Amino acid sequence: MEKDLCFKALLKFSLGVVAIGILLFLPAGTFHYWKAWLLMGILFIPMLFAGIVLL
């Protein structure tokens, strides 16, 4: 069961990164938008550490 839970958590985290990336970079038209990278780092790095601790 724990393996299944880890897989689901990793899948949802990855899909969240992709979805937020699309929402930020598609309107900007470039991957060189540093404010979007900063926002994603501030959002997802603590989320990753919290997810690891809670699993």
mmCIF entry with sequence, helices, sheets and N, C-alpha, C, O atoms, coordinates in Angstrom:
data_MODEL
# 
_entry.id   MODEL 
# 
_entity.id                         1 
_entity.type                       polymer 
_entity.pdbx_number_of_molecules   1 
# 
_entity_poly.entity_id                      1 
_entity_poly.type                           'polypeptide(L)' 
_entity_poly.nstd_linkage                   no 
_entity_poly.nstd_monomer                   no 
_entity_poly.pdbx_seq_one_letter_code       MEKDLCFKALLKFSLGVVAIGILLFLPAGTFHYWKAWLLMGILFIPMLFAGIVLL 
_entity_poly.pdbx_seq_one_letter_code_can   MEKDLCFKALLKFSLGVVAIGILLFLPAGTFHYWKAWLLMGILFIPMLFAGIVLL 
_entity_poly.pdbx_strand_id                 A 
# 
loop_
_entity_poly_seq.entity_id 
_entity_poly_seq.num 
_entity_poly_seq.mon_id 
_entity_poly_seq.hetero 
1 1  MET n 
1 2  GLU n 
1 3  LYS n 
1 4  ASP n 
1 5  LEU n 
1 6  CYS n 
1 7  PHE n 
1 8  LYS n 
1 9  ALA n 
1 10 LEU n 
1 11 LEU n 
1 12 LYS n 
1 13 PHE n 
1 14 SER n 
1 15 LEU n 
1 16 GLY n 
1 17 VAL n 
1 18 VAL n 
1 19 ALA n 
1 20 ILE n 
1 21 GLY n 
1 22 ILE n 
1 23 LEU n 
1 24 LEU n 
1 25 PHE n 
1 26 LEU n 
1 27 PRO n 
1 28 ALA n 
1 29 GLY n 
1 30 THR n 
1 31 PHE n 
1 32 HIS n 
1 33 TYR n 
1 34 TRP n 
1 35 LYS n 
1 36 ALA n 
1 37 TRP n 
1 38 LEU n 
1 39 LEU n 
1 40 MET n 
1 41 GLY n 
1 42 ILE n 
1 43 LEU n 
1 44 PHE n 
1 45 ILE n 
1 46 PRO n 
1 47 MET n 
1 48 LEU n 
1 49 PHE n 
1 50 ALA n 
1 51 GLY n 
1 52 ILE n 
1 53 VAL n 
1 54 LEU n 
1 55 LEU n 
# 
_struct_asym.id          A 
_struct_asym.entity_id   1 
# 
loop_
_struct_conf.conf_type_id 
_struct_conf.id 
_struct_conf.pdbx_PDB_helix_id 
_struct_conf.beg_label_comp_id 
_struct_conf.beg_label_asym_id 
_struct_conf.beg_label_seq_id 
_struct_conf.pdbx_beg_PDB_ins_code 
_struct_conf.end_label_comp_id 
_struct_conf.end_label_asym_id 
_struct_conf.end_label_seq_id 
_struct_conf.pdbx_end_PDB_ins_code 
_struct_conf.beg_auth_comp_id 
_struct_conf.beg_auth_asym_id 
_struct_conf.beg_auth_seq_id 
_struct_conf.end_auth_comp_id 
_struct_conf.end_auth_asym_id 
_struct_conf.end_auth_seq_id 
_struct_conf.pdbx_PDB_helix_class 
_struct_conf.details 
_struct_conf.pdbx_PDB_helix_length 
HELX_P HELX_P1 AA1 GLU A 2  ? ALA A 28 ? GLU A 2  ALA A 28 1 ? 27 
HELX_P HELX_P2 AA2 TRP A 34 ? LEU A 54 ? TRP A 34 LEU A 54 1 ? 21 
# 
_struct_conf_type.id          HELX_P 
_struct_conf_type.criteria    ? 
_struct_conf_type.reference   ? 
# 
loop_
_atom_site.group_PDB 
_atom_site.id 
_atom_site.type_symbol 
_atom_site.label_atom_id 
_atom_site.label_alt_id 
_atom_site.label_comp_id 
_atom_site.label_asym_id 
_atom_site.label_entity_id 
_atom_site.label_seq_id 
_atom_site.pdbx_PDB_ins_code 
_atom_site.Cartn_x 
_atom_site.Cartn_y 
_atom_site.Cartn_z 
_atom_site.occupancy 
_atom_site.B_iso_or_equiv 
_atom_site.pdbx_formal_charge 
_atom_site.auth_seq_id 
_atom_site.auth_comp_id 
_atom_site.auth_asym_id 
_atom_site.auth_atom_id 
_atom_site.pdbx_PDB_model_num 
ATOM 1   N N  . MET A 1 1  ? 0.823  -1.192 0.000   1.00 0.00 ? 1  MET A N  1 
ATOM 2   C CA . MET A 1 1  ? 0.000  0.000  0.000   1.00 0.00 ? 1  MET A CA 1 
ATOM 3   C C  . MET A 1 1  ? 0.864  1.252  0.000   1.00 0.00 ? 1  MET A C  1 
ATOM 4   O O  . MET A 1 1  ? 0.528  2.230  -0.667  1.00 0.00 ? 1  MET A O  1 
ATOM 5   N N  . GLU A 1 2  ? 1.969  1.240  0.733   1.00 0.00 ? 2  GLU A N  1 
ATOM 6   C CA . GLU A 1 2  ? 2.798  2.436  0.803   1.00 0.00 ? 2  GLU A CA 1 
ATOM 7   C C  . GLU A 1 2  ? 3.416  2.759  -0.556  1.00 0.00 ? 2  GLU A C  1 
ATOM 8   O O  . GLU A 1 2  ? 3.590  3.930  -0.896  1.00 0.00 ? 2  GLU A O  1 
ATOM 9   N N  . LYS A 1 3  ? 3.745  1.732  -1.328  1.00 0.00 ? 3  LYS A N  1 
ATOM 10  C CA . LYS A 1 3  ? 4.302  1.946  -2.663  1.00 0.00 ? 3  LYS A CA 1 
ATOM 11  C C  . LYS A 1 3  ? 3.272  2.633  -3.555  1.00 0.00 ? 3  LYS A C  1 
ATOM 12  O O  . LYS A 1 3  ? 3.611  3.532  -4.324  1.00 0.00 ? 3  LYS A O  1 
ATOM 13  N N  . ASP A 1 4  ? 2.029  2.212  -3.450  1.00 0.00 ? 4  ASP A N  1 
ATOM 14  C CA . ASP A 1 4  ? 0.952  2.820  -4.227  1.00 0.00 ? 4  ASP A CA 1 
ATOM 15  C C  . ASP A 1 4  ? 0.737  4.275  -3.811  1.00 0.00 ? 4  ASP A C  1 
ATOM 16  O O  . ASP A 1 4  ? 0.510  5.137  -4.660  1.00 0.00 ? 4  ASP A O  1 
ATOM 17  N N  . LEU A 1 5  ? 0.809  4.546  -2.519  1.00 0.00 ? 5  LEU A N  1 
ATOM 18  C CA . LEU A 1 5  ? 0.641  5.902  -2.014  1.00 0.00 ? 5  LEU A CA 1 
ATOM 19  C C  . LEU A 1 5  ? 1.763  6.813  -2.503  1.00 0.00 ? 5  LEU A C  1 
ATOM 20  O O  . LEU A 1 5  ? 1.508  7.950  -2.899  1.00 0.00 ? 5  LEU A O  1 
ATOM 21  N N  . CYS A 1 6  ? 2.993  6.325  -2.479  1.00 0.00 ? 6  CYS A N  1 
ATOM 22  C CA . CYS A 1 6  ? 4.138  7.106  -2.963  1.00 0.00 ? 6  CYS A CA 1 
ATOM 23  C C  . CYS A 1 6  ? 4.001  7.398  -4.449  1.00 0.00 ? 6  CYS A C  1 
ATOM 24  O O  . CYS A 1 6  ? 4.298  8.505  -4.897  1.00 0.00 ? 6  CYS A O  1 
ATOM 25  N N  . PHE A 1 7  ? 3.551  6.409  -5.215  1.00 0.00 ? 7  PHE A N  1 
ATOM 26  C CA . PHE A 1 7  ? 3.371  6.604  -6.648  1.00 0.00 ? 7  PHE A CA 1 
ATOM 27  C C  . PHE A 1 7  ? 2.313  7.663  -6.925  1.00 0.00 ? 7  PHE A C  1 
ATOM 28  O O  . PHE A 1 7  ? 2.516  8.532  -7.773  1.00 0.00 ? 7  PHE A O  1 
ATOM 29  N N  . LYS A 1 8  ? 1.189  7.601  -6.222  1.00 0.00 ? 8  LYS A N  1 
ATOM 30  C CA . LYS A 1 8  ? 0.123  8.585  -6.417  1.00 0.00 ? 8  LYS A CA 1 
ATOM 31  C C  . LYS A 1 8  ? 0.584  9.986  -6.031  1.00 0.00 ? 8  LYS A C  1 
ATOM 32  O O  . LYS A 1 8  ? 0.277  10.956 -6.724  1.00 0.00 ? 8  LYS A O  1 
ATOM 33  N N  . ALA A 1 9  ? 1.318  10.096 -4.928  1.00 0.00 ? 9  ALA A N  1 
ATOM 34  C CA . ALA A 1 9  ? 1.809  11.399 -4.491  1.00 0.00 ? 9  ALA A CA 1 
ATOM 35  C C  . ALA A 1 9  ? 2.791  11.977 -5.503  1.00 0.00 ? 9  ALA A C  1 
ATOM 36  O O  . ALA A 1 9  ? 2.722  13.163 -5.824  1.00 0.00 ? 9  ALA A O  1 
ATOM 37  N N  . LEU A 1 10 ? 3.697  11.157 -6.003  1.00 0.00 ? 10 LEU A N  1 
ATOM 38  C CA . LEU A 1 10 ? 4.670  11.616 -6.994  1.00 0.00 ? 10 LEU A CA 1 
ATOM 39  C C  . LEU A 1 10 ? 3.983  12.008 -8.298  1.00 0.00 ? 10 LEU A C  1 
ATOM 40  O O  . LEU A 1 10 ? 4.366  12.993 -8.929  1.00 0.00 ? 10 LEU A O  1 
ATOM 41  N N  . LEU A 1 11 ? 2.987  11.255 -8.699  1.00 0.00 ? 11 LEU A N  1 
ATOM 42  C CA . LEU A 1 11 ? 2.244  11.567 -9.916  1.00 0.00 ? 11 LEU A CA 1 
ATOM 43  C C  . LEU A 1 11 ? 1.510  12.899 -9.787  1.00 0.00 ? 11 LEU A C  1 
ATOM 44  O O  . LEU A 1 11 ? 1.560  13.723 -10.700 1.00 0.00 ? 11 LEU A O  1 
ATOM 45  N N  . LYS A 1 12 ? 0.834  13.114 -8.670  1.00 0.00 ? 12 LYS A N  1 
ATOM 46  C CA . LYS A 1 12 ? 0.100  14.364 -8.470  1.00 0.00 ? 12 LYS A CA 1 
ATOM 47  C C  . LYS A 1 12 ? 1.039  15.554 -8.365  1.00 0.00 ? 12 LYS A C  1 
ATOM 48  O O  . LYS A 1 12 ? 0.730  16.632 -8.874  1.00 0.00 ? 12 LYS A O  1 
ATOM 49  N N  . PHE A 1 13 ? 2.178  15.375 -7.716  1.00 0.00 ? 13 PHE A N  1 
ATOM 50  C CA . PHE A 1 13 ? 3.164  16.448 -7.620  1.00 0.00 ? 13 PHE A CA 1 
ATOM 51  C C  . PHE A 1 13 ? 3.686  16.804 -9.013  1.00 0.00 ? 13 PHE A C  1 
ATOM 52  O O  . PHE A 1 13 ? 3.783  17.981 -9.361  1.00 0.00 ? 13 PHE A O  1 
ATOM 53  N N  . SER A 1 14 ? 4.017  15.796 -9.796  1.00 0.00 ? 14 SER A N  1 
ATOM 54  C CA . SER A 1 14 ? 4.544  16.028 -11.148 1.00 0.00 ? 14 SER A CA 1 
ATOM 55  C C  . SER A 1 14 ? 3.513  16.707 -12.043 1.00 0.00 ? 14 SER A C  1 
ATOM 56  O O  . SER A 1 14 ? 3.843  17.631 -12.786 1.00 0.00 ? 14 SER A O  1 
ATOM 57  N N  . LEU A 1 15 ? 2.282  16.255 -11.973 1.00 0.00 ? 15 LEU A N  1 
ATOM 58  C CA . LEU A 1 15 ? 1.231  16.880 -12.771 1.00 0.00 ? 15 LEU A CA 1 
ATOM 59  C C  . LEU A 1 15 ? 0.975  18.318 -12.330 1.00 0.00 ? 15 LEU A C  1 
ATOM 60  O O  . LEU A 1 15 ? 0.656  19.173 -13.156 1.00 0.00 ? 15 LEU A O  1 
ATOM 61  N N  . GLY A 1 16 ? 1.113  18.586 -11.048 1.00 0.00 ? 16 GLY A N  1 
ATOM 62  C CA . GLY A 1 16 ? 0.971  19.953 -10.552 1.00 0.00 ? 16 GLY A CA 1 
ATOM 63  C C  . GLY A 1 16 ? 2.061  20.865 -11.076 1.00 0.00 ? 16 GLY A C  1 
ATOM 64  O O  . GLY A 1 16 ? 1.796  22.006 -11.452 1.00 0.00 ? 16 GLY A O  1 
ATOM 65  N N  . VAL A 1 17 ? 3.293  20.363 -11.103 1.00 0.00 ? 17 VAL A N  1 
ATOM 66  C CA . VAL A 1 17 ? 4.411  21.152 -11.641 1.00 0.00 ? 17 VAL A CA 1 
ATOM 67  C C  . VAL A 1 17 ? 4.169  21.456 -13.116 1.00 0.00 ? 17 VAL A C  1 
ATOM 68  O O  . VAL A 1 17 ? 4.366  22.587 -13.562 1.00 0.00 ? 17 VAL A O  1 
ATOM 69  N N  . VAL A 1 18 ? 3.746  20.456 -13.863 1.00 0.00 ? 18 VAL A N  1 
ATOM 70  C CA . VAL A 1 18 ? 3.489  20.649 -15.296 1.00 0.00 ? 18 VAL A CA 1 
ATOM 71  C C  . VAL A 1 18 ? 2.329  21.620 -15.517 1.00 0.00 ? 18 VAL A C  1 
ATOM 72  O O  . VAL A 1 18 ? 2.419  22.504 -16.369 1.00 0.00 ? 18 VAL A O  1 
ATOM 73  N N  . ALA A 1 19 ? 1.252  21.466 -14.764 1.00 0.00 ? 19 ALA A N  1 
ATOM 74  C CA . ALA A 1 19 ? 0.082  22.329 -14.936 1.00 0.00 ? 19 ALA A CA 1 
ATOM 75  C C  . ALA A 1 19 ? 0.410  23.785 -14.609 1.00 0.00 ? 19 ALA A C  1 
ATOM 76  O O  . ALA A 1 19 ? 0.046  24.686 -15.365 1.00 0.00 ? 19 ALA A O  1 
ATOM 77  N N  . ILE A 1 20 ? 1.087  24.020 -13.502 1.00 0.00 ? 20 ILE A N  1 
ATOM 78  C CA . ILE A 1 20 ? 1.453  25.390 -13.142 1.00 0.00 ? 20 ILE A CA 1 
ATOM 79  C C  . ILE A 1 20 ? 2.448  25.950 -14.152 1.00 0.00 ? 20 ILE A C  1 
ATOM 80  O O  . ILE A 1 20 ? 2.383  27.129 -14.501 1.00 0.00 ? 20 ILE A O  1 
ATOM 81  N N  . GLY A 1 21 ? 3.367  25.108 -14.621 1.00 0.00 ? 21 GLY A N  1 
ATOM 82  C CA . GLY A 1 21 ? 4.307  25.551 -15.647 1.00 0.00 ? 21 GLY A CA 1 
ATOM 83  C C  . GLY A 1 21 ? 3.598  25.996 -16.916 1.00 0.00 ? 21 GLY A C  1 
ATOM 84  O O  . GLY A 1 21 ? 3.947  27.021 -17.501 1.00 0.00 ? 21 GLY A O  1 
ATOM 85  N N  . ILE A 1 22 ? 2.605  25.227 -17.341 1.00 0.00 ? 22 ILE A N  1 
ATOM 86  C CA . ILE A 1 22 ? 1.836  25.609 -18.532 1.00 0.00 ? 22 ILE A CA 1 
ATOM 87  C C  . ILE A 1 22 ? 1.093  26.915 -18.294 1.00 0.00 ? 22 ILE A C  1 
ATOM 88  O O  . ILE A 1 22 ? 1.082  27.794 -19.155 1.00 0.00 ? 22 ILE A O  1 
ATOM 89  N N  . LEU A 1 23 ? 0.470  27.043 -17.124 1.00 0.00 ? 23 LEU A N  1 
ATOM 90  C CA . LEU A 1 23 ? -0.281 28.265 -16.828 1.00 0.00 ? 23 LEU A CA 1 
ATOM 91  C C  . LEU A 1 23 ? 0.616  29.501 -16.740 1.00 0.00 ? 23 LEU A C  1 
ATOM 92  O O  . LEU A 1 23 ? 0.162  30.611 -17.018 1.00 0.00 ? 23 LEU A O  1 
ATOM 93  N N  . LEU A 1 24 ? 1.867  29.324 -16.363 1.00 0.00 ? 24 LEU A N  1 
ATOM 94  C CA . LEU A 1 24 ? 2.768  30.468 -16.236 1.00 0.00 ? 24 LEU A CA 1 
ATOM 95  C C  . LEU A 1 24 ? 3.537  30.765 -17.520 1.00 0.00 ? 24 LEU A C  1 
ATOM 96  O O  . LEU A 1 24 ? 3.657  31.925 -17.915 1.00 0.00 ? 24 LEU A O  1 
ATOM 97  N N  . PHE A 1 25 ? 4.053  29.733 -18.169 1.00 0.00 ? 25 PHE A N  1 
ATOM 98  C CA . PHE A 1 25 ? 4.945  29.955 -19.305 1.00 0.00 ? 25 PHE A CA 1 
ATOM 99  C C  . PHE A 1 25 ? 4.218  30.111 -20.639 1.00 0.00 ? 25 PHE A C  1 
ATOM 100 O O  . PHE A 1 25 ? 4.731  30.777 -21.539 1.00 0.00 ? 25 PHE A O  1 
ATOM 101 N N  . LEU A 1 26 ? 3.055  29.522 -20.784 1.00 0.00 ? 26 LEU A N  1 
ATOM 102 C CA . LEU A 1 26 ? 2.330  29.651 -22.044 1.00 0.00 ? 26 LEU A CA 1 
ATOM 103 C C  . LEU A 1 26 ? 1.928  31.100 -22.329 1.00 0.00 ? 26 LEU A C  1 
ATOM 104 O O  . LEU A 1 26 ? 2.174  31.578 -23.436 1.00 0.00 ? 26 LEU A O  1 
ATOM 105 N N  . PRO A 1 27 ? 1.319  31.820 -21.379 1.00 0.00 ? 27 PRO A N  1 
ATOM 106 C CA . PRO A 1 27 ? 1.012  33.230 -21.653 1.00 0.00 ? 27 PRO A CA 1 
ATOM 107 C C  . PRO A 1 27 ? 2.266  34.096 -21.817 1.00 0.00 ? 27 PRO A C  1 
ATOM 108 O O  . PRO A 1 27 ? 2.249  35.076 -22.562 1.00 0.00 ? 27 PRO A O  1 
ATOM 109 N N  . ALA A 1 28 ? 3.347  33.739 -21.127 1.00 0.00 ? 28 ALA A N  1 
ATOM 110 C CA . ALA A 1 28 ? 4.585  34.512 -21.242 1.00 0.00 ? 28 ALA A CA 1 
ATOM 111 C C  . ALA A 1 28 ? 5.239  34.283 -22.599 1.00 0.00 ? 28 ALA A C  1 
ATOM 112 O O  . ALA A 1 28 ? 5.926  35.168 -23.108 1.00 0.00 ? 28 ALA A O  1 
ATOM 113 N N  . GLY A 1 29 ? 5.037  33.117 -23.186 1.00 0.00 ? 29 GLY A N  1 
ATOM 114 C CA . GLY A 1 29 ? 5.593  32.822 -24.489 1.00 0.00 ? 29 GLY A CA 1 
ATOM 115 C C  . GLY A 1 29 ? 7.057  32.418 -24.477 1.00 0.00 ? 29 GLY A C  1 
ATOM 116 O O  . GLY A 1 29 ? 7.661  32.273 -25.539 1.00 0.00 ? 29 GLY A O  1 
ATOM 117 N N  . THR A 1 30 ? 7.636  32.233 -23.306 1.00 0.00 ? 30 THR A N  1 
ATOM 118 C CA . THR A 1 30 ? 9.044  31.875 -23.212 1.00 0.00 ? 30 THR A CA 1 
ATOM 119 C C  . THR A 1 30 ? 9.321  31.176 -21.890 1.00 0.00 ? 30 THR A C  1 
ATOM 120 O O  . THR A 1 30 ? 8.590  31.348 -20.914 1.00 0.00 ? 30 THR A O  1 
ATOM 121 N N  . PHE A 1 31 ? 10.391 30.383 -21.875 1.00 0.00 ? 31 PHE A N  1 
ATOM 122 C CA . PHE A 1 31 ? 10.842 29.765 -20.631 1.00 0.00 ? 31 PHE A CA 1 
ATOM 123 C C  . PHE A 1 31 ? 11.823 30.666 -19.891 1.00 0.00 ? 31 PHE A C  1 
ATOM 124 O O  . PHE A 1 31 ? 12.264 30.323 -18.794 1.00 0.00 ? 31 PHE A O  1 
ATOM 125 N N  . HIS A 1 32 ? 12.169 31.803 -20.467 1.00 0.00 ? 32 HIS A N  1 
ATOM 126 C CA . HIS A 1 32 ? 13.132 32.724 -19.866 1.00 0.00 ? 32 HIS A CA 1 
ATOM 127 C C  . HIS A 1 32 ? 12.454 33.735 -18.944 1.00 0.00 ? 32 HIS A C  1 
ATOM 128 O O  . HIS A 1 32 ? 13.019 34.796 -18.678 1.00 0.00 ? 32 HIS A O  1 
ATOM 129 N N  . TYR A 1 33 ? 11.270 33.429 -18.459 1.00 0.00 ? 33 TYR A N  1 
ATOM 130 C CA . TYR A 1 33 ? 10.520 34.305 -17.557 1.00 0.00 ? 33 TYR A CA 1 
ATOM 131 C C  . TYR A 1 33 ? 10.927 33.961 -16.129 1.00 0.00 ? 33 TYR A C  1 
ATOM 132 O O  . TYR A 1 33 ? 10.392 33.026 -15.533 1.00 0.00 ? 33 TYR A O  1 
ATOM 133 N N  . TRP A 1 34 ? 11.874 34.719 -15.582 1.00 0.00 ? 34 TRP A N  1 
ATOM 134 C CA . TRP A 1 34 ? 12.485 34.366 -14.300 1.00 0.00 ? 34 TRP A CA 1 
ATOM 135 C C  . TRP A 1 34 ? 11.501 34.444 -13.136 1.00 0.00 ? 34 TRP A C  1 
ATOM 136 O O  . TRP A 1 34 ? 11.654 33.726 -12.148 1.00 0.00 ? 34 TRP A O  1 
ATOM 137 N N  . LYS A 1 35 ? 10.505 35.299 -13.244 1.00 0.00 ? 35 LYS A N  1 
ATOM 138 C CA . LYS A 1 35 ? 9.530  35.406 -12.150 1.00 0.00 ? 35 LYS A CA 1 
ATOM 139 C C  . LYS A 1 35 ? 8.695  34.128 -12.019 1.00 0.00 ? 35 LYS A C  1 
ATOM 140 O O  . LYS A 1 35 ? 8.311  33.743 -10.915 1.00 0.00 ? 35 LYS A O  1 
ATOM 141 N N  . ALA A 1 36 ? 8.422  33.485 -13.131 1.00 0.00 ? 36 ALA A N  1 
ATOM 142 C CA . ALA A 1 36 ? 7.680  32.220 -13.082 1.00 0.00 ? 36 ALA A CA 1 
ATOM 143 C C  . ALA A 1 36 ? 8.529  31.127 -12.448 1.00 0.00 ? 36 ALA A C  1 
ATOM 144 O O  . ALA A 1 36 ? 8.024  30.325 -11.661 1.00 0.00 ? 36 ALA A O  1 
ATOM 145 N N  . TRP A 1 37 ? 9.833  31.090 -12.789 1.00 0.00 ? 37 TRP A N  1 
ATOM 146 C CA . TRP A 1 37 ? 10.728 30.103 -12.171 1.00 0.00 ? 37 TRP A CA 1 
ATOM 147 C C  . TRP A 1 37 ? 10.826 30.336 -10.671 1.00 0.00 ? 37 TRP A C  1 
ATOM 148 O O  . TRP A 1 37 ? 10.848 29.385 -9.891  1.00 0.00 ? 37 TRP A O  1 
ATOM 149 N N  . LEU A 1 38 ? 10.884 31.596 -10.270 1.00 0.00 ? 38 LEU A N  1 
ATOM 150 C CA . LEU A 1 38 ? 10.949 31.923 -8.847  1.00 0.00 ? 38 LEU A CA 1 
ATOM 151 C C  . LEU A 1 38 ? 9.676  31.472 -8.133  1.00 0.00 ? 38 LEU A C  1 
ATOM 152 O O  . LEU A 1 38 ? 9.742  30.863 -7.065  1.00 0.00 ? 38 LEU A O  1 
ATOM 153 N N  . LEU A 1 39 ? 8.535  31.766 -8.713  1.00 0.00 ? 39 LEU A N  1 
ATOM 154 C CA . LEU A 1 39 ? 7.258  31.358 -8.118  1.00 0.00 ? 39 LEU A CA 1 
ATOM 155 C C  . LEU A 1 39 ? 7.161  29.840 -8.002  1.00 0.00 ? 39 LEU A C  1 
ATOM 156 O O  . LEU A 1 39 ? 6.729  29.322 -6.973  1.00 0.00 ? 39 LEU A O  1 
ATOM 157 N N  . MET A 1 40 ? 7.556  29.136 -9.043  1.00 0.00 ? 40 MET A N  1 
ATOM 158 C CA . MET A 1 40 ? 7.496  27.673 -8.999  1.00 0.00 ? 40 MET A CA 1 
ATOM 159 C C  . MET A 1 40 ? 8.448  27.115 -7.954  1.00 0.00 ? 40 MET A C  1 
ATOM 160 O O  . MET A 1 40 ? 8.119  26.143 -7.273  1.00 0.00 ? 40 MET A O  1 
ATOM 161 N N  . GLY A 1 41 ? 9.616  27.714 -7.818  1.00 0.00 ? 41 GLY A N  1 
ATOM 162 C CA . GLY A 1 41 ? 10.554 27.263 -6.791  1.00 0.00 ? 41 GLY A CA 1 
ATOM 163 C C  . GLY A 1 41 ? 10.019 27.497 -5.393  1.00 0.00 ? 41 GLY A C  1 
ATOM 164 O O  . GLY A 1 41 ? 10.106 26.623 -4.531  1.00 0.00 ? 41 GLY A O  1 
ATOM 165 N N  . ILE A 1 42 ? 9.465  28.685 -5.172  1.00 0.00 ? 42 ILE A N  1 
ATOM 166 C CA . ILE A 1 42 ? 8.910  29.012 -3.855  1.00 0.00 ? 42 ILE A CA 1 
ATOM 167 C C  . ILE A 1 42 ? 7.710  28.124 -3.536  1.00 0.00 ? 42 ILE A C  1 
ATOM 168 O O  . ILE A 1 42 ? 7.481  27.789 -2.373  1.00 0.00 ? 42 ILE A O  1 
ATOM 169 N N  . LEU A 1 43 ? 6.957  27.748 -4.537  1.00 0.00 ? 43 LEU A N  1 
ATOM 170 C CA . LEU A 1 43 ? 5.765  26.933 -4.328  1.00 0.00 ? 43 LEU A CA 1 
ATOM 171 C C  . LEU A 1 43 ? 6.089  25.447 -4.162  1.00 0.00 ? 43 LEU A C  1 
ATOM 172 O O  . LEU A 1 43 ? 5.588  24.806 -3.239  1.00 0.00 ? 43 LEU A O  1 
ATOM 173 N N  . PHE A 1 44 ? 6.919  24.898 -5.044  1.00 0.00 ? 44 PHE A N  1 
ATOM 174 C CA . PHE A 1 44 ? 7.067  23.450 -5.109  1.00 0.00 ? 44 PHE A CA 1 
ATOM 175 C C  . PHE A 1 44 ? 8.206  22.879 -4.270  1.00 0.00 ? 44 PHE A C  1 
ATOM 176 O O  . PHE A 1 44 ? 8.125  21.718 -3.867  1.00 0.00 ? 44 PHE A O  1 
ATOM 177 N N  . ILE A 1 45 ? 9.253  23.634 -3.990  1.00 0.00 ? 45 ILE A N  1 
ATOM 178 C CA . ILE A 1 45 ? 10.339 23.085 -3.163  1.00 0.00 ? 45 ILE A CA 1 
ATOM 179 C C  . ILE A 1 45 ? 9.860  22.813 -1.736  1.00 0.00 ? 45 ILE A C  1 
ATOM 180 O O  . ILE A 1 45 ? 10.087 21.713 -1.230  1.00 0.00 ? 45 ILE A O  1 
ATOM 181 N N  . PRO A 1 46 ? 9.202  23.773 -1.060  1.00 0.00 ? 46 PRO A N  1 
ATOM 182 C CA . PRO A 1 46 ? 8.677  23.438 0.275   1.00 0.00 ? 46 PRO A CA 1 
ATOM 183 C C  . PRO A 1 46 ? 7.601  22.352 0.233   1.00 0.00 ? 46 PRO A C  1 
ATOM 184 O O  . PRO A 1 46 ? 7.493  21.541 1.153   1.00 0.00 ? 46 PRO A O  1 
ATOM 185 N N  . MET A 1 47 ? 6.806  22.340 -0.840  1.00 0.00 ? 47 MET A N  1 
ATOM 186 C CA . MET A 1 47 ? 5.774  21.314 -0.966  1.00 0.00 ? 47 MET A CA 1 
ATOM 187 C C  . MET A 1 47 ? 6.402  19.923 -1.075  1.00 0.00 ? 47 MET A C  1 
ATOM 188 O O  . MET A 1 47 ? 5.880  18.958 -0.518  1.00 0.00 ? 47 MET A O  1 
ATOM 189 N N  . LEU A 1 48 ? 7.514  19.825 -1.788  1.00 0.00 ? 48 LEU A N  1 
ATOM 190 C CA . LEU A 1 48 ? 8.215  18.553 -1.921  1.00 0.00 ? 48 LEU A CA 1 
ATOM 191 C C  . LEU A 1 48 ? 8.750  18.085 -0.572  1.00 0.00 ? 48 LEU A C  1 
ATOM 192 O O  . LEU A 1 48 ? 8.584  16.920 -0.209  1.00 0.00 ? 48 LEU A O  1 
ATOM 193 N N  . PHE A 1 49 ? 9.388  18.981 0.170   1.00 0.00 ? 49 PHE A N  1 
ATOM 194 C CA . PHE A 1 49 ? 9.921  18.605 1.480   1.00 0.00 ? 49 PHE A CA 1 
ATOM 195 C C  . PHE A 1 49 ? 8.805  18.223 2.454   1.00 0.00 ? 49 PHE A C  1 
ATOM 196 O O  . PHE A 1 49 ? 8.954  17.271 3.219   1.00 0.00 ? 49 PHE A O  1 
ATOM 197 N N  . ALA A 1 50 ? 7.695  18.953 2.433   1.00 0.00 ? 50 ALA A N  1 
ATOM 198 C CA . ALA A 1 50 ? 6.568  18.618 3.302   1.00 0.00 ? 50 ALA A CA 1 
ATOM 199 C C  . ALA A 1 50 ? 5.981  17.257 2.931   1.00 0.00 ? 50 ALA A C  1 
ATOM 200 O O  . ALA A 1 50 ? 5.608  16.479 3.809   1.00 0.00 ? 50 ALA A O  1 
ATOM 201 N N  . GLY A 1 51 ? 5.902  16.977 1.648   1.00 0.00 ? 51 GLY A N  1 
ATOM 202 C CA . GLY A 1 51 ? 5.395  15.681 1.208   1.00 0.00 ? 51 GLY A CA 1 
ATOM 203 C C  . GLY A 1 51 ? 6.292  14.536 1.635   1.00 0.00 ? 51 GLY A C  1 
ATOM 204 O O  . GLY A 1 51 ? 5.806  13.471 2.016   1.00 0.00 ? 51 GLY A O  1 
ATOM 205 N N  . ILE A 1 52 ? 7.606  14.748 1.572   1.00 0.00 ? 52 ILE A N  1 
ATOM 206 C CA . ILE A 1 52 ? 8.544  13.708 2.009   1.00 0.00 ? 52 ILE A CA 1 
ATOM 207 C C  . ILE A 1 52 ? 8.402  13.452 3.504   1.00 0.00 ? 52 ILE A C  1 
ATOM 208 O O  . ILE A 1 52 ? 8.400  12.302 3.945   1.00 0.00 ? 52 ILE A O  1 
ATOM 209 N N  . VAL A 1 53 ? 8.284  14.518 4.279   1.00 0.00 ? 53 VAL A N  1 
ATOM 210 C CA . VAL A 1 53 ? 8.148  14.374 5.732   1.00 0.00 ? 53 VAL A CA 1 
ATOM 211 C C  . VAL A 1 53 ? 6.842  13.658 6.085   1.00 0.00 ? 53 VAL A C  1 
ATOM 212 O O  . VAL A 1 53 ? 6.823  12.809 6.976   1.00 0.00 ? 53 VAL A O  1 
ATOM 213 N N  . LEU A 1 54 ? 5.773  13.991 5.405   1.00 0.00 ? 54 LEU A N  1 
ATOM 214 C CA . LEU A 1 54 ? 4.475  13.409 5.732   1.00 0.00 ? 54 LEU A CA 1 
ATOM 215 C C  . LEU A 1 54 ? 4.318  11.968 5.246   1.00 0.00 ? 54 LEU A C  1 
ATOM 216 O O  . LEU A 1 54 ? 3.483  11.229 5.766   1.00 0.00 ? 54 LEU A O  1 
ATOM 217 N N  . LEU A 1 55 ? 5.108  11.565 4.258   1.00 0.00 ? 55 LEU A N  1 
ATOM 218 C CA . LEU A 1 55 ? 5.018  10.175 3.809   1.00 0.00 ? 55 LEU A CA 1 
ATOM 219 C C  . LEU A 1 55 ? 5.775  9.303  4.776   1.00 0.00 ? 55 LEU A C  1 
ATOM 220 O O  . LEU A 1 55 ? 5.835  8.087  4.595   1.00 0.00 ? 55 LEU A O  1 
# 
